[in-house]
């Protein structure tokens, strides 16, 4: 499978926010990804997801370098876009 290029505006340091809305299925979901520095010298990939309008769940994954965290961010964004999530405007 080929990797799709990130859409314009999706850069490391910015938050990527994706949404999947299907009123016929009462589906109003969001998925947010962000990279932040870790106090111990690494980088955290923050993943937040849930129903639009609520806090949702948050998980942090730690990476040794910003490049590893950025790669994980893009892979996760691509997976979510394949599942029907679109960039929030």
C-alpha positions in Angstrom: 0.0 0.0 0.0 1.2 3.5 -0.7 1.4 6.1 1.9 -0.6 9.2 1.3 1.0 12.6 1.8 -0.2 14.6 4.8 -2.8 17.2 3.9 -1.7 20.8 3.8 -1.7 22.4 7.3 -0.7 19.1 9.0 2.8 19.8 10.4 4.7 18.6 13.4 4.0 21.0 16.3 0.4 21.6 15.1 -2.6 19.5 16.2 -4.2 17.3 13.7 -7.9 17.1 14.2 -10.0 14.6 12.3 -13.7 14.0 12.3 -16.1 11.3 11.2 -19.7 12.3 11.1 -22.6 10.1 9.8 -26.0 11.4 11.0 -27.8 8.3 9.7 -25.7 6.2 12.2 -25.7 8.9 15.0 -21.9 9.0 14.6 -20.2 12.2 15.6 -16.5 11.3 16.4 -13.3 13.2 16.6 -9.6 12.1 16.7 -6.9 14.5 17.7 -3.1 13.9 17.4 -0.3 16.2 18.7 3.4 15.9 19.5 4.8 17.6 22.6 8.2 17.5 24.4 8.5 15.0 27.2 10.1 16.4 30.5 12.6 13.5 30.3 14.1 14.5 27.0 11.9 12.5 24.6 8.7 13.4 22.8 5.1 12.4 23.5 2.5 11.6 20.8 -0.8 12.5 22.4 -3.9 10.8 21.0 -7.3 12.0 22.0 -10.6 10.5 20.7 -14.3 10.3 21.4 -17.7 11.8 20.6 -17.7 15.4 19.5 -18.7 17.6 22.5 -17.1 15.4 25.2 -13.5 15.1 26.5 -13.0 11.6 25.3 -10.0 9.4 26.0 -6.4 10.5 26.0 -3.3 8.2 25.5 0.3 9.4 25.4 3.0 7.3 23.6 6.6 8.2 24.3 9.3 8.3 21.6 13.0 8.9 21.9 13.2 11.4 19.0 10.8 13.8 17.3 11.3 12.0 14.0 10.0 8.7 15.5 7.0 10.6 17.1 6.3 12.3 13.8 6.4 9.0 11.9 3.9 7.5 14.3 1.7 10.6 14.0 1.5 10.3 10.2 0.9 6.5 10.3 -2.0 7.0 12.7 -3.5 9.9 10.7 -3.3 7.8 7.5 -5.0 4.8 9.3 -7.8 7.1 10.5 -8.3 8.7 7.1 -8.7 5.2 5.6 -11.5 4.6 8.1 -13.4 7.6 6.9 -12.1 10.4 9.2 -11.7 13.8 7.4 -9.6 16.8 8.4 -11.7 19.2 10.5 -12.1 22.7 9.0 
